[in-house]
Each structure stands twice: as structure tokens, then as C-alpha cells.
Amino acid sequence: MNTPIIGEGNIWIRLPFPDDSSEFTTSSASVFYNPEMELNRDITVAAISGFIKRIEVEPALLSYADVMSASGIRGIRMASEVGVKCWLNDWDQEAYEIIQENITLNHLEGICTSSHQNANTLMHQEQFDIVDLDPFGSPAPFMDAAARSARRLLCITATDTAPLCGAHLKSGIRKYAAVPLNTEYHREMGARILLGVAARALARRDKGMNVLLTHVTRHYVRVYLEIIRGVPFADATMEKMGIISHCFQCGFRSWEYGLIPEPVSACPNCGKKLKFAGPLWLGTIHDHDFCRIVLDELTYRKSGKCKDAVKIIEFCRDEVDIPTYYDQHWLCKQNKISAGPIDELVEELISAQFRTSRTHFSGTGFKTDAGLDRITKTLHELDFKRNARR
């Protein structure tokens, strides 16, 4: 195997690819390095650095575990750029050997530890201040072990968005013990299903959680959860679980807290039968102060995908704290009117004293506490004004 070297952040990593390859491409080493996830890693570095500053602990006193490290790039960046003690693990023998090479390549032998074992075994055997769970596919089989292992912060990536978002309903039910619905706000549905699974896993360990940051980008969901230990905090966390009721006919939705809610069966807007999603997380999905800290870190570090990362976190910072978002194009199609600029709609609802914002989940999505009737009325009024100007 040849081992080309690739740079990211302020580190370098070696990547394997077959000897018979005439030209190296990142796809030939995709198991070890995914360039599309550089944005994810840039945000991770900024988020964890910001979290450490927020809790006012010296980075060298904290332990960070990337339990499925592949090439080790995420953990090596964390060690080099943030200064935490890193444990890099992978079950694959070749990955383990590459991790060791990359630790040496970056002169991080004193701050990085490598291991070659099952991720669940490691997390059941060891505890870490920060656990990063970034599997290929669903994190569900590792959630209980991660909840046990994490002391201060749990970071989770899920790339199986079809089961999470309801596109593969039965798979989602099997993996996450929850019912996801494939609605027009399916990206947020997936995030809240994942957060609900994490909340339940932590509660079984008498731990609560404070959701610092959630973003759904491209093909994955990423969450950062501050761990708060103690039965009262676990109970408080479970109180933020609930059910979303949704009407596929008109787009009406509502939510109710509790694992055994008593939802109405008919849509109060159009009378059609409601469908139900959950149990899922109904609490806040962003800590807006934490988002500002992450933005400061991104601006200071100016990493490779800084502009894209800043745009995502700015949207998260400014999002109204309301479960679910509306899709302007879907609503306009339902009402047989043309969609105008989404900022125009947002500004109109704000001027009418409704809490409203755009959302990072979708370029055509918006969050508001206005009722569906008022949103529909506003869309018609804006459409009438645009037509009158023609």
C-alpha cells in the first residue's frame, strides 16, 4: 500500500490506497478520509474548543475519545488544534496502523493514545470527558455505551438520514424505537428523533443533557450534548420528550409533551386524520449563547470550510426555538400561489408580531409561532401584492 499525505487544518495525515492505482483520489481511501466531512470536522474543532472555554478547564486536563477514528484525522486535529488528550480507536487493523502512523507524523505521541478494539467495548471499559461517536451509518447500536462513557460532552453523527427522517419508516422504528414521519420538515424530524434516543440513553444512566448545537448538513445529522449528571437532571430531560401530531393534507402540526400523550385524532384545521411521530425531543436544539462562542472560534481559526461553517452556525444562532418548520414552497403549492422571496414572508410575519426566522434545515424553510391560518393568509396577501405590481 502507498500512503499519500493530505493536509487539513494544521495537521497532515497519511492515507492508504491500492498499489495498482495509477492516480490517487480521495474516493480510493474514502473509508479512511471523506473530504466532504471537513466542514463537520471544522465545526467540531470550534465547538469543542468553545465548550472547553465555556467550562473554564485547561484543555490538557480533559480527555477526548474518537471511538471510530478511521485515519484518525478528527482526533489528531483535536489534539493539535485544541490541546486535549485524545484516544483514537478503530476496530479495523489497517485503520489502527494508519492512526499510529499519523500520530507519529504529527509528533503527537505524548498527547494521543491509539487502540484497536470494538467501540462498544472501549466505551464500556473507559470513561472520557468528551466522547465523539461518528459511525458509518446509524449510531443506535453504540448509544448506550456512549451515554455511559461520556462525562461532560457527547458528540454524535448519524448518516442514516432515511430511517431517521421517515423515508424508511420500518427501519427507523427498529433502530430508534420511535416513529418518524416523512414530512416537509423531515430534516428536523430526523434531528429530534436522534436527540430523543440520546436523551433516553443518558436518562438510563441517571444523566441529563443540555443540547448545545444541532445541525443537519448534506447527508448527516450532528449534535453536541452537554452532560449533566444526577437523577433530577435526567428526569428534567425526559420531561422534554413528546409527540408531534401532523396532518399530511393541510400541513397542520402540533406537539404534546410526555411519553404517553393523549393527542386528538382529527386535524382541527381540515378535519383529516392526524399522524403521530415520536417519542422525540421537543426541547431546544440550539444554545444560542453557545452558537456565538462557536462563531468566535470559527472566525479566529479561519479553517478550510470557515465560510460555510459560519453560515450554518449563524442560521442556528438566529433560529426561533420552536419545534418543526414550515416549507414555503410546499405551502404555496398547496394553496396554488407563487412563492415569493422567503425573507419577504419572514419580515411580514415579524412585523405582525410573530416570532419568526429562517432555518438552517432548508433554504425554503421558516420557523414561526404564527398559526397555519395566519401563515396562509399572509402568503395570499403577499401574492396579491406581487400580482398587483405587475
Secondary structure, 3 states (H helix, E strand, C coil): CECCEEEECCEEEECCECCCCCCCCHHHHCCCCCHHHHHHHHHHHHHHHHHHHHHCCCHHHCEEEECCCCCCHHHHHHHHHHCCEEEEECCCHHHHHHHHHHHHHCCCCCCEEEECCCHHHHHHHCCEEEEEECCCCCCHHHHHHHHHHEEEEEEEEECCHHHHHCCCHHHHHHHHCCECCCCCCHHHHHHHHHHHHHHHHHHCCCEEEEEEEEEEECCEEEEEEEEEECHHHHHHHHCCEEEEEECCCCCCEEEEECCCCCCCCECCCCCCECEEEEEEECCCCCCHHHHHHHHHHHHHHCCCCHHHHHHHHHHHHHCCCCCCCEEHHHHHHHCCCCCCCHHHHHHHHHHCCCCEEEECCEEEEEEECCCHHHHHHHHHHHHHHHHHHC
